[in-house]
Amino acid sequence: MLKLSPVEENIFDDLVQDAHELWEWYSFFRYTYPDLSEDEIISAGHDLLSKWIEREWLDALKSREDERIVEGKELLSLIDKLGSQAADPKKGVILLYLTAQALSDIGNAPSMEVGKHYTNPKNPGESVRTQSGFATANNPLRRGPYAKWSKDGHITYEPLEGNPLINENNGSKG
């Protein structure tokens, strides 16, 4: 299996569950690299998008409402036109999803066991997802059950009951 960077692991692990809008891509960078400026996040996000598109790991729809397929150079052109607005939940609505090539190159996501996903019906950019976690995660918090919160372009993770971090922080063993 191909070794992914921490941000790639987070992105892949979520995209294997369902498609994500473009703005969410940049949320993974904010979470993984909290000390980066917004310009650095946009640049790093764009660079990785370019690599994944070149590897043929991503396809996209124009939006949830406009199901025309965009891929390759056309997809990069749309992203380039958006510029920094690609990270805006109101503008970055291109819907990204993994290709069969990504699954072939990377393998199955460690957290293929689907948790629950709840979306705020008044604001689709706000959601919470529960996941079982996986022992080899780069992020120790994701090595056991956890919740992923998405709000206003930012992601946070919270350990759930059974997560080893809860036991470590409480001084108990397990």
C-alpha positions in Angstrom: 0.0 0.0 0.0 1.2 3.5 -0.9 2.2 5.6 2.2 0.3 8.9 2.3 1.2 12.1 4.1 -0.9 13.0 7.1 -3.1 15.4 5.1 -3.5 12.9 2.3 -4.5 10.2 4.8 -7.2 12.5 6.2 -8.5 13.4 2.8 -8.5 9.9 1.5 -10.1 8.5 4.6 -13.0 10.9 4.2 -13.3 10.8 0.4 -13.5 7.0 0.5 -16.7 7.4 2.5 -18.4 10.0 0.2 -17.8 12.9 -2.1 -16.7 16.3 -0.7 -17.0 19.8 -2.0 -13.8 21.6 -3.0 -13.8 24.0 -0.1 -13.6 21.0 2.3 -10.3 19.9 0.7 -8.7 23.1 2.1 -10.3 22.4 5.5 -8.0 19.3 5.8 -5.0 21.6 5.3 -6.2 24.0 8.0 -6.6 21.1 10.4 -3.3 19.3 9.6 -1.2 22.5 9.4 -2.8 25.1 11.7 0.2 27.4 11.6 0.0 28.0 7.8 -1.4 31.3 6.6 -4.5 31.2 4.4 -2.3 31.9 1.3 -0.1 28.9 2.2 -3.1 26.7 2.7 -4.5 27.7 -0.7 -1.1 27.0 -2.3 -0.5 23.7 -0.6 -4.0 22.6 -1.3 -3.8 23.5 -4.9 -0.4 21.7 -5.3 -1.8 18.5 -3.8 -5.0 18.7 -5.9 -2.8 19.0 -9.0 -0.9 15.9 -8.0 -4.0 13.9 -7.3 -5.6 15.0 -10.6 -2.4 14.1 -12.5 -2.4 10.6 -10.8 -6.1 10.3 -11.9 -7.2 9.9 -8.3 -10.0 12.5 -8.5 -13.0 13.2 -10.7 -15.5 15.9 -10.0 -19.0 17.2 -10.7 -19.5 21.0 -11.2 -21.6 21.0 -8.0 -24.2 18.9 -6.2 -26.9 20.6 -8.4 -24.9 20.5 -11.7 -23.9 17.0 -12.3 -21.7 17.6 -15.4 -18.4 15.8 -15.0 -15.2 17.8 -14.9 -11.8 16.1 -14.9 -8.1 16.7 -15.6 -7.1 20.0 -17.1 -10.7 21.3 -17.1 -11.0 20.6 -13.4 -7.7 22.4 -12.7 -8.8 25.3 -14.9 -12.0 25.7 -12.8 -10.0 25.6 -9.6 -7.5 28.1 -10.9 -10.4 30.5 -11.9 -11.7 30.3 -8.3 -8.3 31.2 -6.8 -8.6 31.7 -3.0 -12.4 31.4 -3.3 -11.9 27.7 -3.8 -11.8 27.4 0.0 -15.0 29.4 0.5 -18.0 27.1 1.3 -20.3 29.3 -0.9 -18.0 29.3 -3.9 -15.9 26.1 -3.7 -18.8 23.8 -4.5 -17.1 21.5 -7.1 -17.9 18.0 -5.8 -14.7 15.8 -5.6 -14.8 12.1 -5.5 -12.2 9.3 -5.6 -11.6 7.3 -8.8 -11.2 3.6 -9.0 -7.5 4.4 -9.9 -7.1 6.0 -6.4 -8.5 2.9 -4.7 -6.2 0.7 -6.8 -3.1 2.7 -6.1 -3.8 3.4 -2.4 -5.8 0.4 -1.3 -8.7 0.4 1.0 -9.1 3.1 3.6 -8.4 1.9 7.1 -11.7 3.2 8.3 -13.9 1.7 5.6 -16.3 0.8 8.4 -18.8 3.6 7.9 -19.9 5.5 11.0 -22.8 8.0 11.1 -23.0 11.2 9.3 -25.2 14.2 10.2 -25.5 17.4 8.2 -27.1 20.6 9.3 -30.1 21.0 6.9 -29.9 24.8 7.2 -26.2 24.8 6.4 -24.8 21.9 4.4 -21.3 23.0 5.3 -21.8 22.0 8.9 -21.7 18.3 9.8 -20.4 15.7 12.2 -19.3 12.2 11.3 -18.4 9.4 13.6 -15.7 6.9 12.6 -14.3 3.7 14.1 -10.6 4.8 13.7 -7.7 2.7 12.7 -4.5 1.7 14.6 -2.0 2.9 12.0 -3.4 6.5 11.7 -0.8 9.3 11.6 -2.9 11.3 14.0 -3.1 9.4 17.4 -6.6 10.8 18.0 -7.8 8.8 14.9 -6.4 5.5 16.3 -9.7 4.8 18.0 -13.3 5.9 17.7 -13.7 9.6 17.0 -16.0 12.3 15.7 -15.1 14.7 12.9 -16.8 18.1 13.1 -16.9 20.4 10.0 -18.0 24.0 10.4 -17.2 27.3 8.6 -14.4 25.7 6.6 -12.6 24.2 9.7 -12.4 20.6 10.8 -11.9 19.4 14.4 -11.7 15.8 15.7 -12.9 14.6 19.1 -12.1 11.2 20.7 -15.1 9.1 21.5 -15.6 6.4 24.1 -13.1 3.5 23.5 -10.4 5.8 22.0 -7.0 5.2 23.6 -6.4 8.9 24.1 -9.3 9.1 26.6 -7.8 6.3 28.6 -4.3 7.9 28.5 -5.7 11.3 29.5 -7.6 9.8 32.4 -4.5 8.0 33.6 -6.1 4.6 33.1 -4.7 1.7 31.0 -6.4 0.1 28.1 
